[in-house]
Amino acid sequence: MPDLLTITLGHTGTMIGIEYWKRIFKEHERKLGNLNEWESRGEEDVNIHFFWKGDEREGKACPRCIAIDLDPRSIETLLREIQIDEEYVKGRRSGIGGRGRRWKKGYNNGEVINDKEDVMGTLEVFSGEVDGIIIIISLGGGIGSGVGSWLIEKIRENEKLKDKYVIAFVVLPAPIESKRESVAVSPYNAVFALNRFSKYADVIVLFDNQALQSAIRRIGNRAGVRIEDLNPAIANVIAIITSLSRFPRGHDLLNVLTNCTPSERCKFVIPSVFPFPGLEDAKGTLPERAMNALNKEHVLVDCDIKSGDIGVMSLIVRKSGDFEVDVIEAATQSIGEEFEPEMIAYELAGAPDGYNSEDIVVLTNSYNIAERLNIIYNEAKKLFDRNRYVHLYVRYGMRREDIENELNEFKETVDKINERGVGE
């Protein structure tokens, strides 16, 4: 199983990270405590890949995690609720106050934070012990999008880190016209960041604020949805996916994600889930639940995967106890006949003893994601053509032609996805 380092960036990334680690701690509750003790007993437990031995904690398990944020509230919550050493929390000693909002400001802040708190030096500490890096970010604001862009560029430039497998869990902002997005410049931020992540990440697992809010309203029968309601749902889905590498009998997380993105042309993966975390129970047969996971309200990106060409689908089944492989194979076959992907596979993910659910997550590499990305592009292009908010980026060192080049590059990325086809 791969050893992994998790990095959370920005307010939303940090808050998702807190919910994620709370779930991880709960699932591995029996193994927390003194790592030396259970290592000396010769126990084989895959959670060593997510926990590590901190010297200051005298061998006690704490997350292998780095958090980068400027928001003192989220940092205080992180330190209060998660066992993370303060030296792995970056940003608060940088002298930079407030939120970034703008991609370019966040990008510049990445260098400032690194100069004062040695972010890259801290990452290099883990370079000899990890196979991959998980990055959790939201692209609406400036810290997640800007510092995230700076970080992934630096990872690929660093001799000790450049070959690490990078998994990006990325939250897309809601369209401005939906009036569910609070950051007016979010289309710019998303375009600039996606340019970097589509170039440098190995796989990008997308979540969509608009789709998540709609799902919570419909499935949870709620009139109003706060942005804070989204973070536990995202964290739970990430936990289901990473359980592939956290429990015995699971398939290898990095291999699963590599198989989901066989082409450099489309690194984007759309997750769907049943039951929806915290809102419904796992009812019906496994094949029925697998099909339910692909209903619109359970697809976590606002993308119609049923009407578009699909490269790869991966059915992840998570449960405690023995798997009924013949039933899982039947579910996989049903999905294949319904959606006709070019490739389809099933993956088995373990769970703690007594886990009382059987979770289904389907990862879909759909070329129809181009439609959702086009919405982001068109919103950014409309702002640019009207000269809206351009000065906010020029103020921090971008030229108007730089913004235009970013938009053109993103449009080329989307057009390549539209060309279809898995092979190069």
Stockholm file with secondary structure:
# STOCKHOLM 1.0

chainA/1-424         MPDLLTITLGHTGTMIGIEYWKRIFKEHERKLGNLNEWESRGEEDVNIHFFWKGDEREGKACPRCIAIDLDPRSIETLLREIQIDEEYVKGRRSGIGGRGRRWKKGYNNGEVINDKEDVMGTLEVFSGEVDGIIIIISLGGGIGSGVGSWLIEKIRENEKLKDKYVIAFVVLPAPIESKRESVAVSPYNAVFALNRFSKYADVIVLFDNQALQSAIRRIGNRAGVRIEDLNPAIANVIAIITSLSRFPRGHDLLNVLTNCTPSERCKFVIPSVFPFPGLEDAKGTLPERAMNALNKEHVLVDCDIKSGDIGVMSLIVRKSGDFEVDVIEAATQSIGEEFEPEMIAYELAGAPDGYNSEDIVVLTNSYNIAERLNIIYNEAKKLFDRNRYVHLYVRYGMRREDIENELNEFKETVDKINERGVGE
#=GR chainA/1-424 SS CCCEEEEEEHHHHHHHHHHHHHHHHHHTGGGCSBHHHHHHTTCCCGGGGTEEECGGGTTBEEECEEEECCCHHHHHHHHHHSCCCGGGEESTTSSCCSCCCSHHHHHHHHHHHHHHHCHHHHHHHTTTTCSEEEEEEESSSHIIIIIHHHHHHHHHHCTTTTTSEEEEEEEECCCGGGTCCCCTTHHHHHHHHHHHHHHHCSEEEEEEHHHHHHHHHHHTTCSCCCGGGHHHHHHHHHHHHHGGGTSTTCCCHHHHHHHHCCCTTCCEEEEEEESCTTTCCCCSCHHHHHHHTTSGGGBSSSCCTTSSCEEEEEEEEECSSCCCHHHHHHHHHHHHHHHCCSEEEEEEECCCTTCCCCEEEEEEEETTHHHHHHHHHHHHHHHHHTTCSHHHHHTTTCCHHHHHHHHHHHHHHHHHHHTCCSCC
#=GC SS_cons         CCCEEEEEEHHHHHHHHHHHHHHHHHHTGGGCSBHHHHHHTTCCCGGGGTEEECGGGTTBEEECEEEECCCHHHHHHHHHHSCCCGGGEESTTSSCCSCCCSHHHHHHHHHHHHHHHCHHHHHHHTTTTCSEEEEEEESSSHIIIIIHHHHHHHHHHCTTTTTSEEEEEEEECCCGGGTCCCCTTHHHHHHHHHHHHHHHCSEEEEEEHHHHHHHHHHHTTCSCCCGGGHHHHHHHHHHHHHGGGTSTTCCCHHHHHHHHCCCTTCCEEEEEEESCTTTCCCCSCHHHHHHHTTSGGGBSSSCCTTSSCEEEEEEEEECSSCCCHHHHHHHHHHHHHHHCCSEEEEEEECCCTTCCCCEEEEEEEETTHHHHHHHHHHHHHHHHHTTCSHHHHHTTTCCHHHHHHHHHHHHHHHHHHHTCCSCC
//
